[in-house]
Amino acid sequence: MDSIADMLAPDAVLLHLKASTLDDALQQISAHAAEVTGLASPLILTALRERTAQGVGMGHGVALPHARLDGLRRVVAFFARPLSPIPSPDGGEPIRLIFILLAPQTAHGAHLKALAQVARILRMPESRAALEHAPDKNTAYALLVAA
């Protein structure tokens, strides 16, 4: 199984995201993901919106949107922390941490393993607290890859 370091590049950590809704955040992250993956931002955004309509929260202020897309060769991850918590679309706890996984269309097993790995990290209260208070993206990245 790929490690978080294999999926998440240091420049895929976005702190201080200026977003007032989850859709705002997804638009910004999709634009960044397009630069990293070479896929079109609208394609990424549409896939994430479709998945978000099914629910993406794992509770505790964490959103874990994920999608499978044609054109990817491997699982790619993005971590974002909004400047201030954003309302959860399902009325749950406001979102403070966002972790996005994009996987190749055919990578069913790798996609599910990556989701499980990320969920294990973000389920731990101490991991969430450390990520919420990380002073910079290098620290957040180090926390994620060390977990």
C-alpha positions as CSV (number, residue, x, y, z in Angstrom):
1,M,0.0,0.0,0.0
2,D,1.2,3.5,-0.8
3,S,2.1,5.6,2.2
4,I,0.7,9.1,2.7
5,A,4.1,10.4,1.5
6,D,3.6,8.6,-1.8
7,M,0.2,10.2,-2.3
8,L,0.7,13.7,-0.8
9,A,3.4,16.1,-2.0
10,P,4.5,18.9,0.2
11,D,3.0,21.4,-2.2
12,A,-0.4,19.7,-2.0
13,V,-0.8,21.0,1.6
14,L,-3.0,24.2,1.5
15,L,-3.3,26.1,4.7
16,H,-5.3,29.3,5.3
17,L,-7.8,28.4,2.6
18,K,-10.2,31.3,2.1
19,A,-13.5,29.5,1.8
20,S,-16.9,30.1,3.3
21,T,-18.5,26.9,2.0
22,L,-17.3,23.4,1.2
23,D,-18.0,24.1,-2.5
24,D,-15.7,27.2,-2.3
25,A,-13.0,25.0,-0.8
26,L,-13.5,22.3,-3.5
27,Q,-13.2,24.9,-6.2
28,Q,-9.8,26.1,-4.9
29,I,-8.5,22.7,-4.2
30,S,-9.6,21.5,-7.7
31,A,-7.7,24.3,-9.3
32,H,-4.6,23.3,-7.4
33,A,-5.2,19.7,-8.2
34,A,-5.5,20.5,-11.9
35,E,-2.0,22.1,-11.8
36,V,-0.6,19.0,-10.1
37,T,-2.3,16.3,-12.1
38,G,-2.7,17.9,-15.5
39,L,-6.4,17.1,-15.5
40,A,-9.0,19.9,-16.1
41,S,-10.1,21.7,-12.9
42,P,-13.9,21.4,-13.9
43,L,-13.5,17.6,-14.4
44,I,-12.0,17.3,-10.9
45,L,-14.6,19.7,-9.3
46,T,-17.5,17.8,-10.9
47,A,-16.2,14.5,-9.7
48,L,-15.8,15.8,-6.2
49,R,-19.2,17.5,-6.2
50,E,-20.8,14.3,-7.2
51,R,-19.1,12.5,-4.4
52,T,-19.9,15.3,-1.9
53,A,-23.6,14.9,-2.7
54,Q,-23.4,11.4,-1.2
55,G,-21.7,12.8,2.0
56,V,-18.0,13.2,2.7
57,G,-17.8,14.0,6.4
58,M,-16.2,11.6,8.8
59,G,-17.2,13.7,11.8
60,H,-15.1,15.7,14.2
61,G,-14.8,18.6,11.7
62,V,-13.1,16.5,9.0
63,A,-14.3,16.3,5.3
64,L,-12.8,13.5,3.2
65,P,-14.0,14.1,-0.4
66,H,-12.7,11.5,-2.8
67,A,-13.2,10.6,-6.5
68,R,-11.9,8.3,-9.1
69,L,-10.9,9.9,-12.4
70,D,-9.7,8.8,-15.8
71,G,-6.3,10.1,-16.6
72,L,-4.6,9.5,-13.3
73,R,-1.9,7.0,-13.0
74,R,-1.8,6.9,-9.2
75,V,-3.6,8.0,-6.1
76,V,-3.0,11.7,-5.4
77,A,-3.9,13.5,-2.1
78,F,-4.4,17.1,-1.0
79,F,-4.8,18.4,2.5
80,A,-6.4,21.8,3.2
81,R,-7.2,23.8,6.3
82,P,-9.7,26.7,5.9
83,L,-8.9,30.0,7.6
84,S,-12.0,29.5,9.7
85,P,-14.4,26.5,10.0
86,I,-16.9,26.2,7.2
87,P,-20.4,24.9,7.6
88,S,-20.9,21.2,6.9
89,P,-23.3,20.5,4.1
90,D,-25.0,17.9,6.2
91,G,-25.5,20.2,9.1
92,G,-22.9,18.5,11.2
93,E,-19.9,19.9,13.0
94,P,-18.2,22.7,11.0
95,I,-15.3,21.6,8.8
96,R,-11.9,22.4,10.0
97,L,-9.8,19.9,8.0
98,I,-10.2,18.7,4.4
99,F,-8.3,15.7,3.0
100,I,-9.0,14.9,-0.7
101,L,-8.1,11.7,-2.5
102,L,-8.1,11.4,-6.3
103,A,-7.6,7.9,-7.7
104,P,-7.4,6.3,-11.1
105,Q,-10.8,5.1,-12.3
106,T,-9.5,1.5,-12.2
107,A,-7.8,1.7,-8.8
108,H,-10.7,0.3,-6.7
109,G,-8.5,-1.4,-4.1
110,A,-5.8,1.3,-3.9
111,H,-8.6,3.9,-3.5
112,L,-10.2,2.1,-0.6
113,K,-6.9,1.4,1.1
114,A,-5.9,5.0,0.8
115,L,-9.3,6.1,2.3
116,A,-8.8,3.7,5.2
117,Q,-5.3,4.9,5.8
118,V,-6.3,8.6,5.9
119,A,-9.4,7.9,8.0
120,R,-7.2,6.1,10.6
121,I,-5.0,9.1,10.9
122,L,-7.8,11.7,11.1
123,R,-9.9,9.6,13.5
124,M,-7.3,10.2,16.2
125,P,-8.1,13.3,18.3
126,E,-4.4,14.1,18.8
127,S,-3.7,14.0,15.0
128,R,-6.7,16.3,14.3
129,A,-5.6,18.8,17.0
130,A,-2.0,18.8,15.8
131,L,-3.1,19.4,12.2
132,E,-5.5,22.2,13.3
133,H,-2.7,24.0,15.1
134,A,0.2,23.3,12.7
135,P,1.9,26.7,12.2
136,D,2.8,26.1,8.6
137,K,2.4,23.7,5.7
138,N,5.8,22.0,6.3
139,T,4.7,21.1,9.8
140,A,1.3,19.9,8.6
141,Y,3.0,17.8,5.9
142,A,5.4,16.3,8.4
143,L,2.5,15.4,10.7
144,L,0.6,13.7,8.0
145,V,3.5,11.6,6.6
146,A,4.8,10.6,10.0
147,A,1.4,9.2,11.1
